[in-house]
Amino acid sequence: MDELQKSPRDRLDLGSALQQAARHETGRMLSWVLATAIVAAVFALAARDLLKVMVVVICGVALLLWSIRLRWGIVAAARDFRQAATRPNRAFVVLLHDVNPKAFRPVLGIWAVRPIPGQQLPMPDRVYRCDDELDDLKSLAGAVVVHEAWVDTGPHSWSKPRWVAADRGIGVVHRRAFLGRLYLWMLIRRDRPDAPRALTIDPPAPRMLDGPAAAEHLLVRDVAERVVVLALVAALAWLVI
């Protein structure tokens, strides 16, 4: 999120950033619908084979459902942010790209105690899978970056946080990671990260938008990109089926 990379004075609030992300994902959903319709129509005229057209449609619908899932997570985070009855906690987080090719979502580790710079990170207190589109905080194994951040809290100690917010960006939590504490520690055990990047923003709180207007979603570009993806699927279906 570019807005959260600006100076604290110019930065948009978390609620506005989440709303903009939701609008962006809505545009992505619409682009999948339009791209699927365009490619399916062209392929139907060219191939005149219902099975091949259905392959394109099924792929388009599957990718649309993935986009709907992303938007739901962002909308849920924005809703909980507006309705939160508890203040966020200050903590230390690592959002790590997962090298497992079967894992689409990055891994978020949370530590309550400040890690010691230049030393091995201890096993995290909590680990979650996060939204894979909001990746401003993401780093790689071998170059792990620790961020001091505000972490959403719930009514119970075991409540899942919906979001984390640091100076460099935000993360939207999707679910708890299975065996996540051990898994993340195994990925980063060789790292000796520098001191956590300091947190300078105030605790996020719902408020009126006070900053530059959000950029409009580039629907034409997104449709074109998705047309290319589905056209490749159509070409593969033409050769295989």
C-alpha positions in Angstrom: 0.0 0.0 0.0 1.7 3.1 -1.2 -0.2 5.4 1.2 1.4 3.7 4.2 4.8 4.3 2.8 4.4 8.1 3.1 5.4 10.3 6.0 3.1 9.9 9.1 1.5 13.3 8.4 0.6 12.4 4.8 -0.3 8.8 5.4 -3.9 7.6 5.0 -5.5 5.9 8.0 -5.8 2.2 8.2 -9.5 2.1 7.6 -9.1 4.1 4.4 -6.2 1.9 3.2 -8.4 -1.2 3.8 -11.3 0.4 1.9 -9.0 1.3 -1.0 -7.7 -2.3 -1.1 -11.3 -3.6 -1.1 -12.2 -1.3 -4.0 -9.1 -2.5 -5.8 -10.1 -6.1 -5.3 -13.6 -5.3 -6.6 -12.0 -4.1 -9.8 -10.0 -7.3 -10.0 -13.2 -9.3 -9.6 -14.9 -7.4 -12.4 -11.9 -7.8 -14.6 -12.0 -11.6 -14.3 -15.7 -11.5 -15.2 -15.0 -9.4 -18.3 -11.9 -11.3 -19.4 -13.7 -14.6 -19.0 -16.6 -13.4 -21.2 -14.3 -12.0 -23.8 -12.0 -15.0 -24.2 -14.9 -17.5 -24.0 -16.8 -15.6 -26.7 -13.8 -15.4 -29.0 -12.8 -19.0 -28.4 -16.4 -20.2 -29.0 -16.3 -18.5 -32.4 -12.9 -19.9 -33.2 -13.1 -23.4 -31.8 -16.8 -24.2 -31.9 -16.1 -26.8 -29.3 -18.2 -26.6 -26.1 -15.7 -28.7 -24.0 -12.8 -26.4 -24.8 -14.9 -23.3 -24.1 -15.9 -24.8 -20.7 -12.3 -25.2 -19.8 -11.7 -21.5 -20.2 -14.9 -20.6 -18.3 -14.1 -23.0 -15.4 -10.6 -21.5 -15.1 -12.0 -17.9 -15.2 -14.6 -18.8 -12.5 -12.0 -20.4 -10.3 -9.8 -17.3 -10.5 -12.9 -15.1 -9.8 -13.6 -17.1 -6.7 -10.0 -16.6 -5.5 -10.4 -12.9 -6.0 -13.8 -13.0 -4.1 -12.0 -14.7 -1.2 -9.3 -12.0 -1.1 -12.0 -9.2 -1.1 -13.9 -11.0 1.7 -10.8 -11.0 3.9 -10.1 -7.3 3.4 -13.8 -6.3 3.9 -13.9 -8.4 7.1 -10.7 -6.7 8.4 -12.2 -3.3 7.6 -15.4 -4.1 9.4 -13.7 -5.4 12.5 -11.5 -2.3 12.5 -14.5 0.0 12.5 -16.2 -2.0 15.2 -13.2 -2.8 17.4 -13.8 -2.4 21.1 -10.2 -3.1 22.1 -7.0 -1.2 21.4 -4.3 -2.8 19.2 -1.1 -4.2 20.9 2.4 -3.2 20.0 4.4 -6.2 18.8 7.1 -7.3 16.4 6.2 -9.0 13.1 7.8 -10.8 10.2 5.8 -11.4 7.0 7.7 -14.1 5.1 7.4 -15.3 1.6 6.7 -19.0 1.7 9.1 -21.0 -0.5 6.6 -23.8 -0.7 5.2 -23.6 -4.2 1.8 -25.0 -3.0 1.4 -22.2 -0.5 0.0 -19.0 -2.0 -0.2 -17.0 1.2 2.8 -15.5 3.1 3.4 -16.4 6.7 3.1 -13.9 9.5 5.0 -14.4 12.7 4.3 -12.3 15.8 6.6 -11.7 18.8 5.5 -9.9 21.9 9.1 -9.2 23.0 11.6 -7.3 20.9 14.0 -9.6 19.1 17.7 -9.1 19.8 19.4 -7.6 16.7 22.0 -9.8 15.1 20.8 -13.0 16.8 18.6 -15.9 15.9 14.9 -15.1 16.2 13.2 -17.2 18.9 10.1 -19.3 18.0 7.2 -16.8 17.3 4.4 -16.5 19.7 1.7 -16.8 17.0 1.8 -17.5 13.3 -0.9 -16.9 10.6 -1.4 -17.0 6.9 -1.9 -13.6 5.4 -3.5 -12.0 2.3 -1.1 -12.5 -0.6 -1.9 -9.2 -2.3 -1.0 -6.9 0.6 2.7 -7.7 0.7 4.5 -4.4 1.6 5.9 -6.0 4.7 7.0 -9.2 3.0 10.6 -10.4 3.1 12.5 -13.5 2.1 14.3 -16.2 4.1 17.9 -15.2 4.2 16.9 -11.5 4.3 14.3 -11.4 7.0 13.1 -7.9 8.1 11.4 -7.4 11.4 8.9 -4.7 11.8 7.5 -3.1 14.9 3.8 -2.9 14.3 0.3 -2.5 15.8 -1.5 -5.8 15.9 -5.3 -6.1 16.1 -6.7 -7.6 19.3 -10.1 -9.3 19.9 -12.3 -9.9 22.9 -10.3 -13.0 23.9 -6.7 -13.9 24.2 -7.0 -16.5 21.5 -8.9 -14.2 19.1 -7.3 -14.0 15.6 -6.1 -10.5 14.7 -7.6 -9.2 11.5 -4.8 -6.9 10.6 -1.3 -5.6 11.4 -0.1 -2.1 10.6 3.5 -0.9 10.5 5.2 2.1 9.0 6.0 0.2 5.8 2.5 -1.2 5.2 -0.3 -3.4 6.4 -1.1 -7.1 6.4 -4.5 -8.7 6.5 -4.7 -12.0 8.4 -6.5 -14.9 6.7 -6.2 -17.9 9.2 -3.9 -19.6 11.7 -1.1 -21.5 10.1 -1.1 -25.2 10.8 2.0 -26.0 12.9 3.0 -22.5 12.0 5.3 -21.7 14.9 7.7 -24.6 14.2 7.3 -24.1 10.4 8.2 -20.4 10.4 11.1 -20.9 12.8 12.5 -23.6 10.6 12.4 -21.2 7.6 14.1 -18.3 9.4 16.4 -20.1 11.9 19.5 -19.2 9.9 18.7 -15.5 9.7 20.2 -12.9 12.0 18.1 -9.9 11.2 18.9 -6.3 12.1 17.0 -4.3 14.7 13.3 -4.1 14.0 12.2 -1.2 11.9 10.7 1.4 14.3 7.0 2.1 14.6 6.2 5.8 14.3 2.5 5.8 13.5 -0.1 6.2 16.2 -2.4 3.3 17.1 -4.9 3.0 14.1 -8.4 4.3 14.9 -11.4 4.8 12.7 -11.5 8.4 11.5 -12.4 10.5 8.5 -10.2 10.4 5.5 -7.5 13.1 5.7 -5.1 12.7 2.9 -4.7 12.6 -0.9 -7.4 10.9 -2.9 -6.9 7.3 -3.8 -5.9 6.5 -7.4 -8.6 5.1 -9.6 -8.4 1.4 -10.4 -7.0 0.7 -13.9 -9.7 -1.7 -15.0 -8.7 -1.7 -18.7 -5.1 -2.8 -17.7 -6.4 -5.5 -15.4 -8.8 -6.9 -18.0 -6.0 -7.0 -20.6 -3.7 -8.9 -18.2 -6.4 -11.4 -17.5 -7.3 -11.8 -21.1 -3.7 -12.8 -21.7 -3.8 -15.4 -18.9 -7.1 -16.9 -20.1 -5.9 -16.8 -23.7 -2.9 -19.0 -22.7 -5.4 -21.4 -21.0 -7.4 -21.4 -24.2 -4.4 -22.1 -26.3 -3.4 -25.0 -24.1 -6.9 -26.4 -24.2 -6.8 -26.2 -28.0 -3.6 -28.3 -28.1 -4.5 -30.8 -25.5 -8.2 -31.5 -25.9 
